[in-house]
Each structure stands twice: as C-alpha cells, then as structure tokens.
Amino acid sequence: MNSIDTQKAYDVVVIGGGPAGATAAHDLSEQGRSVLLLDRDGRIKPCGGAIPPRAIKDFAIPDHLLVAKARSARMISPKDRKVDIPIENGFVGMVDREHFDEWLRARAASTGAVRATGTFEKVEYTDDGMAVVHFRARTDDGPKTGHAASVRARCVIGADGARSAVARQCVPGSENTEYVFAYHEIVRAPAVKPADYDATRCDVYYRGELSPDFYGWVFPHGDTLSIGTGSADKGFSLRSATAKLREAAGMQDFEVIRREGAPLPMKPLKRWDDGRNIVLAGDAAGVVAPSSGEGIYYAMYGGRLAAEAAQEFLRTGKTSALRTARKRFMKAHGRVFWILGIMQRFWYSSDKRRESFVKICMDKDVQQLTFESYMNKELVRKKPMAHVRIFFKDMAHLLGLARV
C-alpha cells in the first residue's frame, strides 16, 4: 500500500474499492487528480462474474482476467424445460471477483491513486467546504483492529456497496432501497465432469424452490464454478436452496472453496449526491439490474460517471455538477432498469409464469434482441417488426392463449 499523508488535502477520497470505486479512482488519478482509494480488507462480493463485451471494450479489460468465456446460456424451467441460447458472434467473459477487483485497484494505483485499507466511519463538513473522512485504518504490521485516521478532501465518492454507510449518513432517502439477498458457493470443477457439463455455458434456473422471486445460477469460472441463488424474502433459506440447486445440476459432491453472501440493491436511488461534495456510485447508488442481477458493467459505468461529475465539480465548484452522474446514468439505462423491474415482478412471481417465461425465450426473435441488448448495453431499435412479433407472443402468454 502507498503511505497515507493524513495532513494532505486530497482532491477526491473514494470510499470502496470494488469495480465502481476502483474505476472512479483510476479515471481521476489518470487525469492528474490526487486520489485516496479506501477499501475494506478481505472483501469478496458474491457474484456470477459476467463481463459483457461492452465492459471489456469500454474499460480495457485484458484477456488474462477472463477465467472463462461463456458462449451460450441455458434457461431451465420449473418442469425442467431446457432452452439453450447461443451467444452469436462473441462471448461473455467471466471473472473471479477476488482477482478482478484487486487488478482494478492496482490499476488505479498505477496511475497515481493512493491506496489505503480500512473501514469508513463518518464524514464531517468543514466551514471551508472540505470534507473530513474518518476511518479505521489497518497497516500491514499493525493490529487488525486498526487505528483511527482521517483525511481531508474536496470531494468524496461513496462506492462502499449495498447498504452504503456513506449513503446512509450523507444522502437523503438512501434508506429506501430494495434488496435481493444473494448467496453463492465457489466450487472446484472435478477432473471428471458430469454428463452434459459445458464449461462455456451459463445455466440459469427459474424455479420457486430455488428462489421465490429471483433465480438460481451455475456459472463457469474455468477451474471453478459459481453456484448460487438470491431472494428478497428474508425467511427463505438461500443456503438450503443452493444445496438443492447443486443436486439438480449434479454438482452436490463438488468441493466447496468458499461461501459468500451479500445484499444486492434492485433499484437506483432517487438521489446520488448530498448537494455539497459527495456523490455515490455502484451498489451504493443502487445500480444492479433487476431481473438479471447484473452489476459489474453498471458499477464501472457509474464509477466513471461519478469521476466525471467530480472532475466537473472540482473544476467549477458548482455542486450541481454532482447531480449529472445520476442524470446521465438514468438517461442511458433507466428505461432498461424499468423494463427489467416489471419483468422480474411479473414473470418471477409463480412457477406457472416462470414456465411461460422460459417458453417465450425459445423464440429466436427474443433471443437475438435480448442478447444484442445485453452485449451492447442499449435497447435494440433497428428491428421494429421483431419487437412487434415479440409483443404479440407475450400477449398470447399473458392471456393464456399460448401452449406451455
């Protein structure tokens, strides 16, 4: 770790070293801003690890970080209907968050960001417009409990994940966040693979016994797999459901390397800034896509927008610049999040609807438009007749006219 100058006033303190925070720190330090990147010790987020081509391109993700390349997806219904969807003309990269996040932090440090390990405690405002960030710092040779430390900053980016302490303290309305609780197990792929095993396929299970309102997944990570599920129902046992999922996938005897769980926000916050000198990014801002639970691309994009907003704020001193991060994100992705939210609430509400949903996904128009939108992170508008056909097919399922 770089040494921390507690007497120095940084341009920006970034709290949280996941994809959002590390991206913001990299972009700002690369542009010559003095940046402190504060991250908690030993944090690995439960995550399927999917990196779409748009993220690889926009954020220059090197190939060696991709532990697997998914070239198809399999959707599995409550009645065990299997729909295989090829990823045409490309792939979805898979990363291990333990190594991916650290690489992002190291990249930020390579452009000048100062790294610190510790736990955020609070922000105080000063009369001269600065923010004082208090945290419990840990040094490599110090006690695990750490010691009290503080730094001054002109701007703060809160990228400290779901249930962000920065958001709760500084941004009004942040307590009104909807969560899905995710749990997964990283298991070792055996030398002798089970029948129908495909290391280039992501399997997604839509079954009420595995999640009453989300889905279960089996995602390849090269020599390992991520197997997990999620739910907003606090009384639902995610660990028991994951055991059922492993049995359904024929992977109940695979060696478990580690287990992880965490909440995932399912709706962007209505406000991302405090009106003074703080702006949120990533899970702290609520940018995990409903229905799919995808978060890495949106976190990195949100981190970049937060960095650009902070840069404009530092240049002009106008607090209104901080609001542009949310405005720009919602302009680019707000409609997609709205559509996915409706889809999750409707199609994931019962096994009968899940069965119809998987049946719809057999349609080639649905497959093509869905993956084009996913891979490129924008709605496909160039094929109006395909959208019309999908609309009428959806209506047939909604009205019970289609055979399931």
MIGULUM-154594 format. One record per residue (C-alpha): x negated, y, z; residue number from 1. Coordinates in nm, 4 decimals. Layout:
N
+----------+----------+----------+-----+
|       px |       py |       pz |   i |
+----------+----------+----------+-----+
|        X |        Y |        Z | NUM |
...
+----------+----------+----------+-----+
END
This chain:
404
+----------+----------+----------+-----+
|       px |       py |       pz |   i |
+----------+----------+----------+-----+
|   0.0000 |   0.0000 |   0.0000 |   1 |
|  -0.1095 |   0.3581 |  -0.0634 |   2 |
|  -0.1740 |   0.5632 |   0.2509 |   3 |
|   0.1142 |   0.7879 |   0.3566 |   4 |
|   0.0424 |   1.1544 |   0.4120 |   5 |
|   0.3085 |   1.2453 |   0.6688 |   6 |
|   0.2016 |   1.6088 |   0.6543 |   7 |
|   0.2687 |   1.6338 |   0.2832 |   8 |
|   0.5971 |   1.7561 |   0.1378 |   9 |
|   0.6850 |   1.5187 |  -0.1460 |  10 |
|   0.8901 |   1.6251 |  -0.4438 |  11 |
|   1.1037 |   1.3114 |  -0.4056 |  12 |
|   1.1372 |   1.0355 |  -0.1494 |  13 |
|   1.3033 |   0.7262 |  -0.2987 |  14 |
|   1.4594 |   0.5019 |  -0.0364 |  15 |
|   1.4874 |   0.1451 |  -0.1632 |  16 |
|   1.2510 |  -0.0405 |  -0.3946 |  17 |
|   1.4902 |  -0.2543 |  -0.5968 |  18 |
|   1.5449 |  -0.2021 |  -0.9718 |  19 |
|   1.7200 |   0.1345 |  -0.9210 |  20 |
|   1.4710 |   0.2843 |  -0.6762 |  21 |
|   1.1609 |   0.1477 |  -0.8469 |  22 |
|   1.2804 |   0.2767 |  -1.1857 |  23 |
|   1.3522 |   0.6232 |  -1.0440 |  24 |
|   1.0129 |   0.6346 |  -0.8716 |  25 |
|   0.8348 |   0.5254 |  -1.1897 |  26 |
|   1.0083 |   0.7796 |  -1.4120 |  27 |
|   0.9482 |   1.0707 |  -1.1735 |  28 |
|   0.5841 |   0.9904 |  -1.0944 |  29 |
|   0.5137 |   0.9354 |  -1.4636 |  30 |
|   0.6325 |   1.2923 |  -1.5196 |  31 |
|   0.3918 |   1.4266 |  -1.2589 |  32 |
|   0.6196 |   1.4494 |  -0.9571 |  33 |
|   0.4882 |   1.3497 |  -0.6143 |  34 |
|   0.6943 |   1.0496 |  -0.5059 |  35 |
|   0.7121 |   0.8320 |  -0.1963 |  36 |
|   0.8780 |   0.4941 |  -0.2533 |  37 |
|   1.0033 |   0.3467 |   0.0746 |  38 |
|   1.1117 |  -0.0166 |   0.0725 |  39 |
|   1.2076 |  -0.2708 |   0.3376 |  40 |
|   0.9828 |  -0.5687 |   0.3983 |  41 |
|   1.0742 |  -0.9171 |   0.2778 |  42 |
|   1.3909 |  -0.8245 |   0.0911 |  43 |
|   1.5105 |  -1.0536 |  -0.1886 |  44 |
|   1.8587 |  -0.9917 |  -0.3243 |  45 |
|   2.0799 |  -1.2889 |  -0.4177 |  46 |
|   2.1123 |  -1.2503 |  -0.7919 |  47 |
|   2.1550 |  -1.4643 |  -1.1010 |  48 |
|   1.8749 |  -1.2596 |  -1.2556 |  49 |
|   2.0202 |  -1.1873 |  -1.6012 |  50 |
|   1.8402 |  -0.9231 |  -1.8103 |  51 |
|   2.0235 |  -0.8335 |  -2.1341 |  52 |
|   1.8255 |  -0.7229 |  -2.4416 |  53 |
|   1.9247 |  -0.3591 |  -2.3845 |  54 |
|   1.7462 |  -0.3638 |  -2.0469 |  55 |
|   1.4370 |  -0.5318 |  -2.1908 |  56 |
|   1.4172 |  -0.2654 |  -2.4604 |  57 |
|   1.5076 |   0.0448 |  -2.2599 |  58 |
|   1.2859 |  -0.0335 |  -1.9628 |  59 |
|   0.9955 |  -0.2094 |  -2.1389 |  60 |
|   1.0281 |  -0.5390 |  -1.9513 |  61 |
|   0.7346 |  -0.7641 |  -2.0507 |  62 |
|   0.7996 |  -1.1162 |  -2.1693 |  63 |
|   0.5921 |  -1.2785 |  -1.8946 |  64 |
|   0.8522 |  -1.1734 |  -1.6344 |  65 |
|   1.1209 |  -1.3794 |  -1.8073 |  66 |
|   1.1205 |  -1.7177 |  -1.6349 |  67 |
|   1.3853 |  -1.8439 |  -1.8780 |  68 |
|   1.5700 |  -1.7327 |  -2.1900 |  69 |
|   1.9388 |  -1.8174 |  -2.1982 |  70 |
|   2.0661 |  -1.8835 |  -2.5497 |  71 |
|   2.4182 |  -1.9938 |  -2.4616 |  72 |
|   2.6801 |  -1.9728 |  -2.1888 |  73 |
|   2.9209 |  -2.2433 |  -2.0778 |  74 |
|   3.2524 |  -2.1475 |  -1.9179 |  75 |
|   3.4169 |  -2.4214 |  -1.7099 |  76 |
|   3.7856 |  -2.4069 |  -1.6177 |  77 |
|   3.9735 |  -2.5488 |  -1.3163 |  78 |
|   4.0707 |  -2.8516 |  -1.5314 |  79 |
|   3.7083 |  -2.8945 |  -1.6392 |  80 |
|   3.7641 |  -2.7497 |  -1.9870 |  81 |
|   3.4197 |  -2.6515 |  -2.1154 |  82 |
|   3.3726 |  -2.3680 |  -2.3620 |  83 |
|   3.0206 |  -2.3212 |  -2.4979 |  84 |
|   2.9404 |  -1.9757 |  -2.6307 |  85 |
|   2.6182 |  -1.9371 |  -2.8303 |  86 |
|   2.4207 |  -1.6165 |  -2.7972 |  87 |
|   2.3647 |  -1.5402 |  -3.1620 |  88 |
|   2.0518 |  -1.3611 |  -3.2833 |  89 |
|   1.8984 |  -1.3228 |  -2.9420 |  90 |
|   1.8847 |  -1.4318 |  -2.5798 |  91 |
|   1.9476 |  -1.3127 |  -2.2279 |  92 |
|   1.6318 |  -1.3019 |  -2.0190 |  93 |
|   1.6327 |  -1.4498 |  -1.6692 |  94 |
|   1.4100 |  -1.3177 |  -1.3918 |  95 |
|   1.3254 |  -1.4180 |  -1.0377 |  96 |
|   1.4037 |  -1.1122 |  -0.8277 |  97 |
|   1.1235 |  -1.1859 |  -0.5822 |  98 |
|   0.8640 |  -1.1254 |  -0.8553 |  99 |
|   1.0618 |  -0.8922 |  -1.0816 | 100 |
|   1.1301 |  -0.6300 |  -0.8149 | 101 |
|   0.7697 |  -0.6343 |  -0.6943 | 102 |
|   0.6463 |  -0.5833 |  -1.0507 | 103 |
|   0.8739 |  -0.2796 |  -1.0836 | 104 |
|   0.7392 |  -0.1333 |  -0.7578 | 105 |
|   0.3811 |  -0.1961 |  -0.8660 | 106 |
|   0.4526 |  -0.0261 |  -1.1987 | 107 |
|   0.5820 |   0.2791 |  -1.0137 | 108 |
|   0.2646 |   0.2852 |  -0.8043 | 109 |
|   0.0509 |   0.2601 |  -1.1181 | 110 |
|   0.1913 |   0.5940 |  -1.2345 | 111 |
|   0.1222 |   0.7630 |  -0.9003 | 112 |
|   0.4116 |   0.6817 |  -0.6686 | 113 |
|   0.3003 |   0.6266 |  -0.3079 | 114 |
|   0.4388 |   0.3045 |  -0.1619 | 115 |
|   0.5469 |   0.2622 |   0.1983 | 116 |
|   0.7014 |  -0.0339 |   0.3778 | 117 |
|   0.9569 |   0.0478 |   0.6418 | 118 |
|   1.3199 |   0.0870 |   0.7383 | 119 |
|   1.5102 |   0.4086 |   0.6772 | 120 |
|   1.6657 |   0.5624 |   0.9905 | 121 |
|   1.8041 |   0.9083 |   0.9108 | 122 |
|   1.7767 |   1.2307 |   0.7130 | 123 |
|   1.7653 |   1.5726 |   0.8693 | 124 |
|   1.8050 |   1.9001 |   0.6823 | 125 |
|   1.5817 |   2.1997 |   0.7462 | 126 |
|   1.6561 |   2.5691 |   0.7121 | 127 |
|   1.4219 |   2.5985 |   0.4153 | 128 |
|   1.6224 |   2.3454 |   0.2109 | 129 |
|   1.3931 |   2.0486 |   0.2664 | 130 |
|   1.4976 |   1.7039 |   0.3816 | 131 |
|   1.3106 |   1.5229 |   0.6593 | 132 |
|   1.3284 |   1.1461 |   0.6097 | 133 |
|   1.2795 |   0.9449 |   0.9291 | 134 |
|   1.1892 |   0.5788 |   0.9057 | 135 |
|   1.0332 |   0.2925 |   1.0975 | 136 |
|   0.7049 |   0.2265 |   0.9182 | 137 |
|   0.5190 |  -0.1015 |   0.9038 | 138 |
|   0.1477 |  -0.1240 |   0.8357 | 139 |
|  -0.0367 |  -0.4365 |   0.7236 | 140 |
|  -0.2263 |  -0.4579 |   1.0534 | 141 |
|   0.0460 |  -0.3221 |   1.2798 | 142 |
|   0.3292 |  -0.4840 |   1.4770 | 143 |
|   0.6333 |  -0.5990 |   1.2860 | 144 |
|   0.8490 |  -0.3558 |   1.4789 | 145 |
|   0.6503 |  -0.0718 |   1.3216 | 146 |
|   0.6246 |   0.2839 |   1.4414 | 147 |
|   0.8277 |   0.5995 |   1.3972 | 148 |
|   0.7311 |   0.8131 |   1.0977 | 149 |
|   0.8779 |   1.0963 |   0.8946 | 150 |
|   0.8072 |   1.2821 |   0.5712 | 151 |
|   0.9447 |   1.5962 |   0.4126 | 152 |
|   1.0924 |   1.6003 |   0.0647 | 153 |
|   1.2552 |   1.8453 |  -0.1715 | 154 |
|   1.4868 |   1.5710 |  -0.2967 | 155 |
|   1.5907 |   1.2233 |  -0.1802 | 156 |
|   1.7176 |   0.9342 |  -0.3927 | 157 |
|   1.9160 |   0.6798 |  -0.1918 | 158 |
|   1.8721 |   0.3428 |  -0.3609 | 159 |
|   1.8932 |   0.1305 |  -0.0464 | 160 |
|   2.1527 |  -0.1149 |  -0.1732 | 161 |
|   2.5081 |  -0.2054 |  -0.0826 | 162 |
|   2.6181 |  -0.0569 |   0.2489 | 163 |
|   2.3529 |   0.2070 |   0.1950 | 164 |
|   2.2509 |   0.3813 |   0.5172 | 165 |
|   2.1699 |   0.6929 |   0.3145 | 166 |
|   2.5178 |   0.6948 |   0.1598 | 167 |
|   2.6949 |   0.6342 |   0.4908 | 168 |
|   2.5094 |   0.9174 |   0.6574 | 169 |
|   2.4971 |   1.1744 |   0.3805 | 170 |
|   2.7639 |   1.1192 |   0.1115 | 171 |
|   3.1326 |   1.1680 |   0.1999 | 172 |
|   3.3646 |   0.8835 |   0.1016 | 173 |
|   3.0917 |   0.6222 |   0.0738 | 174 |
|   3.2596 |   0.4086 |   0.3393 | 175 |
|   3.5482 |   0.3404 |   0.0977 | 176 |
|   3.3637 |   0.0750 |  -0.1017 | 177 |
|   3.4999 |  -0.2592 |  -0.2237 | 178 |
|   3.2675 |  -0.5592 |  -0.1923 | 179 |
|   3.2275 |  -0.9119 |  -0.3157 | 180 |
|   3.0045 |  -1.1159 |  -0.0858 | 181 |
|   2.7568 |  -1.3226 |  -0.2867 | 182 |
|   2.5597 |  -1.6265 |  -0.1776 | 183 |
|   2.3211 |  -1.8428 |  -0.3753 | 184 |
|   2.0622 |  -2.1134 |  -0.3338 | 185 |
|   1.7413 |  -2.1249 |  -0.5311 | 186 |
|   1.6801 |  -2.4944 |  -0.6034 | 187 |
|   1.3946 |  -2.6737 |  -0.7713 | 188 |
|   1.4693 |  -2.8380 |  -1.1056 | 189 |
|   1.3616 |  -3.2040 |  -1.0857 | 190 |
|   1.1283 |  -3.3657 |  -1.3340 | 191 |
|   1.4082 |  -3.5997 |  -1.4444 | 192 |
|   1.7036 |  -3.3832 |  -1.5441 | 193 |
|   2.0670 |  -3.4907 |  -1.5087 | 194 |
|   2.2792 |  -3.5651 |  -1.8132 | 195 |
|   2.3879 |  -3.2588 |  -2.0123 | 196 |
|   2.1259 |  -3.0402 |  -1.8432 | 197 |
|   2.0204 |  -2.7443 |  -2.0572 | 198 |
|   1.7515 |  -2.5062 |  -1.9318 | 199 |
|   1.8639 |  -2.2429 |  -2.1833 | 200 |
|   2.2314 |  -2.2345 |  -2.0801 | 201 |
|   2.4098 |  -2.0350 |  -1.8091 | 202 |
|   2.7091 |  -2.2182 |  -1.6600 | 203 |
|   2.9978 |  -2.0202 |  -1.5111 | 204 |
|   3.2696 |  -2.1988 |  -1.3108 | 205 |
|   3.6170 |  -2.0467 |  -1.2792 | 206 |
|   3.7835 |  -2.2489 |  -1.0023 | 207 |
|   3.9758 |  -2.1393 |  -0.6971 | 208 |
|   3.7976 |  -2.3917 |  -0.4744 | 209 |
|   3.4650 |  -2.2306 |  -0.5677 | 210 |
|   3.5923 |  -1.8735 |  -0.5346 | 211 |
|   3.9449 |  -1.7396 |  -0.4881 | 212 |
|   3.8649 |  -1.4140 |  -0.6688 | 213 |
|   3.5244 |  -1.4387 |  -0.8402 | 214 |
|   3.3306 |  -1.7287 |  -0.9947 | 215 |
|   3.0527 |  -1.9782 |  -0.9355 | 216 |
|   2.7323 |  -1.9892 |  -1.1378 | 217 |
|   2.4411 |  -2.2122 |  -1.2289 | 218 |
|   2.1696 |  -2.0045 |  -1.3960 | 219 |
|   1.8343 |  -2.1431 |  -1.5183 | 220 |
|   1.5126 |  -1.9886 |  -1.3857 | 221 |
|   1.2556 |  -2.2085 |  -1.5525 | 222 |
|   1.1328 |  -2.4476 |  -1.2841 | 223 |
|   1.4180 |  -2.3431 |  -1.0545 | 224 |
|   1.7887 |  -2.2577 |  -1.0738 | 225 |
|   2.0149 |  -2.0066 |  -0.9031 | 226 |
|   2.3353 |  -2.1772 |  -0.7865 | 227 |
|   2.5910 |  -1.9661 |  -0.6068 | 228 |
|   2.9294 |  -1.8039 |  -0.5767 | 229 |
|   3.0979 |  -1.4947 |  -0.4354 | 230 |
|   3.4242 |  -1.3699 |  -0.2908 | 231 |
|   3.5787 |  -1.0634 |  -0.1296 | 232 |
|   3.7630 |  -1.2963 |   0.1110 | 233 |
|   3.5630 |  -1.2786 |   0.4351 | 234 |
|   3.7219 |  -1.6025 |   0.5581 | 235 |
|   3.6094 |  -1.8005 |   0.2539 | 236 |
|   3.3029 |  -2.0203 |   0.3141 | 237 |
|   3.0541 |  -1.9409 |   0.0385 | 238 |
|   2.8053 |  -2.1993 |   0.1633 | 239 |
|   3.0662 |  -2.4781 |   0.1531 | 240 |
|   3.1803 |  -2.3642 |  -0.1921 | 241 |
|   2.8210 |  -2.3678 |  -0.3162 | 242 |
|   2.7849 |  -2.7249 |  -0.1901 | 243 |
|   3.0944 |  -2.8177 |  -0.3930 | 244 |
|   2.9512 |  -2.6364 |  -0.6934 | 245 |
|   2.6219 |  -2.8231 |  -0.6702 | 246 |
|   2.8137 |  -3.1520 |  -0.6553 | 247 |
|   3.0288 |  -3.0556 |  -0.9551 | 248 |
|   2.7123 |  -2.9703 |  -1.1500 | 249 |
|   2.5395 |  -3.2941 |  -1.0462 | 250 |
|   2.2737 |  -3.0978 |  -0.8564 | 251 |
|   2.3597 |  -3.1862 |  -0.4972 | 252 |
|   2.0226 |  -3.3581 |  -0.4434 | 253 |
|   1.8063 |  -3.0794 |  -0.5868 | 254 |
|   1.5539 |  -2.9409 |  -0.3358 | 255 |
|   1.6555 |  -2.6052 |  -0.1853 | 256 |
|   1.3734 |  -2.3496 |  -0.1860 | 257 |
|   1.5597 |  -2.0599 |  -0.0258 | 258 |
|   1.9082 |  -1.9321 |   0.0554 | 259 |
|   2.0205 |  -1.5701 |   0.0232 | 260 |
|   2.3390 |  -1.3727 |   0.0706 | 261 |
|   2.4472 |  -1.0093 |   0.0434 | 262 |
|   2.7466 |  -0.7877 |  -0.0390 | 263 |
|   2.7916 |  -0.6586 |  -0.3951 | 264 |
|   2.9847 |  -0.3339 |  -0.4470 | 265 |
|   3.2545 |  -0.3708 |  -0.7105 | 266 |
|   3.3467 |  -0.0079 |  -0.7739 | 267 |
|   3.1357 |   0.3041 |  -0.8336 | 268 |
|   3.1609 |   0.5586 |  -0.5538 | 269 |
|   3.3601 |   0.8698 |  -0.6371 | 270 |
|   3.0659 |   1.0831 |  -0.5321 | 271 |
|   2.6916 |   1.0152 |  -0.5533 | 272 |
|   2.5411 |   1.3318 |  -0.4054 | 273 |
|   2.5597 |   1.5322 |  -0.0826 | 274 |
|   2.5754 |   1.8721 |  -0.2503 | 275 |
|   2.2322 |   1.9622 |  -0.1132 | 276 |
|   1.9352 |   1.7481 |  -0.2152 | 277 |
|   2.0366 |   1.3804 |  -0.2047 | 278 |
|   2.1615 |   1.1574 |  -0.4885 | 279 |
|   2.2433 |   0.7843 |  -0.4908 | 280 |
|   2.1507 |   0.5118 |  -0.7384 | 281 |
|   2.2061 |   0.1399 |  -0.7938 | 282 |
|   2.4125 |  -0.0640 |  -0.5484 | 283 |
|   2.4151 |   0.2359 |  -0.3131 | 284 |
|   2.6231 |   0.4139 |  -0.5784 | 285 |
|   2.8401 |   0.1057 |  -0.6357 | 286 |
|   2.7280 |   0.0216 |  -0.9892 | 287 |
|   2.7724 |  -0.3555 |  -1.0042 | 288 |
|   3.0047 |  -0.4534 |  -1.2865 | 289 |
|   3.3396 |  -0.6026 |  -1.1777 | 290 |
|   3.4310 |  -0.9446 |  -1.3134 | 291 |
|   3.0736 |  -1.0326 |  -1.4112 | 292 |
|   2.8825 |  -0.9088 |  -1.1059 | 293 |
|   2.6036 |  -0.7881 |  -1.3348 | 294 |
|   2.3886 |  -0.5276 |  -1.1661 | 295 |
|   2.0254 |  -0.5165 |  -1.2827 | 296 |
|   2.0746 |  -0.3170 |  -1.6029 | 297 |
|   2.3234 |  -0.0795 |  -1.4420 | 298 |
|   2.0939 |  -0.0304 |  -1.1422 | 299 |
|   1.7974 |   0.0569 |  -1.3620 | 300 |
|   2.0058 |   0.2870 |  -1.5798 | 301 |
|   2.1478 |   0.4552 |  -1.2707 | 302 |
|   1.7967 |   0.4921 |  -1.1296 | 303 |
|   1.6852 |   0.6604 |  -1.4494 | 304 |
|   1.9824 |   0.8983 |  -1.4405 | 305 |
|   1.9115 |   0.9784 |  -1.0749 | 306 |
|   1.5497 |   1.0559 |  -1.1653 | 307 |
|   1.6615 |   1.2850 |  -1.4465 | 308 |
|   1.9088 |   1.4593 |  -1.2160 | 309 |
|   1.6387 |   1.5009 |  -0.9509 | 310 |
|   1.3981 |   1.6389 |  -1.2093 | 311 |
|   1.6531 |   1.8990 |  -1.3179 | 312 |
|   1.7287 |   1.9870 |  -0.9558 | 313 |
|   1.3575 |   2.0342 |  -0.8809 | 314 |
|   1.3157 |   2.2478 |  -1.1914 | 315 |
|   1.6152 |   2.4764 |  -1.1400 | 316 |
|   1.7052 |   2.4497 |  -0.7729 | 317 |
|   2.0699 |   2.4017 |  -0.8734 | 318 |
|   2.2458 |   2.1421 |  -0.6604 | 319 |
|   2.4966 |   2.0896 |  -0.9414 | 320 |
|   2.2209 |   1.9044 |  -1.1286 | 321 |
|   2.2549 |   1.6128 |  -0.8865 | 322 |
|   2.6151 |   1.5543 |  -0.9947 | 323 |
|   2.5058 |   1.4827 |  -1.3504 | 324 |
|   2.3840 |   1.1329 |  -1.2576 | 325 |
|   2.7359 |   1.0095 |  -1.1893 | 326 |
|   2.8936 |   1.2079 |  -1.4729 | 327 |
|   2.6581 |   1.0606 |  -1.7293 | 328 |
|   2.6876 |   0.7062 |  -1.5940 | 329 |
|   3.0671 |   0.7110 |  -1.5958 | 330 |
|   3.0757 |   0.8615 |  -1.9433 | 331 |
|   2.8604 |   0.5747 |  -2.0700 | 332 |
|   3.0088 |   0.2855 |  -1.8704 | 333 |
|   3.3177 |   0.3997 |  -1.6788 | 334 |
|   3.5616 |   0.2519 |  -1.9301 | 335 |
|   3.3843 |  -0.0855 |  -1.9270 | 336 |
|   3.3954 |  -0.0953 |  -1.5464 | 337 |
|   3.7666 |  -0.0088 |  -1.5522 | 338 |
|   3.8442 |  -0.2850 |  -1.8028 | 339 |
|   3.6372 |  -0.5415 |  -1.6130 | 340 |
|   3.8063 |  -0.4468 |  -1.2862 | 341 |
|   4.1520 |  -0.5083 |  -1.4360 | 342 |
|   4.0310 |  -0.8342 |  -1.5864 | 343 |
|   3.8988 |  -0.9611 |  -1.2540 | 344 |
|   4.2132 |  -0.8717 |  -1.0607 | 345 |
|   4.4390 |  -1.0418 |  -1.3161 | 346 |
|   4.2549 |  -1.3407 |  -1.4610 | 347 |
|   4.0777 |  -1.4496 |  -1.1406 | 348 |
|   4.3912 |  -1.4477 |  -0.9248 | 349 |
|   4.5036 |  -1.8104 |  -0.9744 | 350 |
|   4.3824 |  -2.1331 |  -1.1314 | 351 |
|   4.6627 |  -2.1135 |  -1.3876 | 352 |
|   4.5327 |  -1.7782 |  -1.5069 | 353 |
|   4.1709 |  -1.8964 |  -1.4919 | 354 |
|   4.2638 |  -2.1849 |  -1.7186 | 355 |
|   4.4192 |  -1.9415 |  -1.9673 | 356 |
|   4.1186 |  -1.7113 |  -1.9419 | 357 |
|   3.8756 |  -1.9895 |  -2.0352 | 358 |
|   4.1096 |  -2.0930 |  -2.3170 | 359 |
|   4.1035 |  -1.7369 |  -2.4545 | 360 |
|   3.7249 |  -1.7495 |  -2.4520 | 361 |
|   3.7343 |  -2.0321 |  -2.7068 | 362 |
|   3.8309 |  -1.7689 |  -2.9629 | 363 |
|   3.5424 |  -1.6647 |  -3.1895 | 364 |
|   3.6531 |  -1.3003 |  -3.2011 | 365 |
|   3.6471 |  -1.2842 |  -2.8211 | 366 |
|   3.3061 |  -1.4498 |  -2.8066 | 367 |
|   3.1485 |  -1.2232 |  -3.0634 | 368 |
|   3.2831 |  -0.8948 |  -2.9301 | 369 |
|   3.2145 |  -0.9897 |  -2.5678 | 370 |
|   2.8521 |  -1.0775 |  -2.6273 | 371 |
|   2.7861 |  -0.7843 |  -2.8583 | 372 |
|   2.9163 |  -0.5530 |  -2.5863 | 373 |
|   2.7189 |  -0.7330 |  -2.3155 | 374 |
|   2.3909 |  -0.7426 |  -2.5081 | 375 |
|   2.4061 |  -0.3788 |  -2.6196 | 376 |
|   2.5892 |  -0.2303 |  -2.3178 | 377 |
|   2.8524 |  -0.0494 |  -2.5201 | 378 |
|   3.2005 |  -0.1300 |  -2.6435 | 379 |
|   3.2126 |  -0.2636 |  -2.9981 | 380 |
|   3.4248 |  -0.0294 |  -3.2090 | 381 |
|   3.3291 |  -0.1289 |  -3.5618 | 382 |
|   3.5709 |  -0.4245 |  -3.5930 | 383 |
|   3.9228 |  -0.2899 |  -3.5347 | 384 |
|   4.1042 |  -0.5950 |  -3.6770 | 385 |
|   3.9179 |  -0.8239 |  -3.4371 | 386 |
|   4.0450 |  -0.6104 |  -3.1484 | 387 |
|   4.3985 |  -0.6316 |  -3.2858 | 388 |
|   4.3792 |  -1.0107 |  -3.3129 | 389 |
|   4.2470 |  -1.0357 |  -2.9558 | 390 |
|   4.5284 |  -0.8113 |  -2.8302 | 391 |
|   4.7993 |  -1.0376 |  -2.9717 | 392 |
|   4.6271 |  -1.3520 |  -2.8491 | 393 |
|   4.6010 |  -1.2026 |  -2.5000 | 394 |
|   4.9686 |  -1.1110 |  -2.5061 | 395 |
|   5.0585 |  -1.4681 |  -2.6016 | 396 |
|   4.8721 |  -1.5971 |  -2.2963 | 397 |
|   5.0177 |  -1.3292 |  -2.0684 | 398 |
|   5.3730 |  -1.4125 |  -2.1798 | 399 |
|   5.3160 |  -1.7866 |  -2.1554 | 400 |
|   5.3592 |  -1.8407 |  -2.5278 | 401 |
|   5.0170 |  -1.9914 |  -2.5826 | 402 |
|   4.9486 |  -2.3573 |  -2.5096 | 403 |
|   4.6930 |  -2.4037 |  -2.2340 | 404 |
+----------+----------+----------+-----+
END
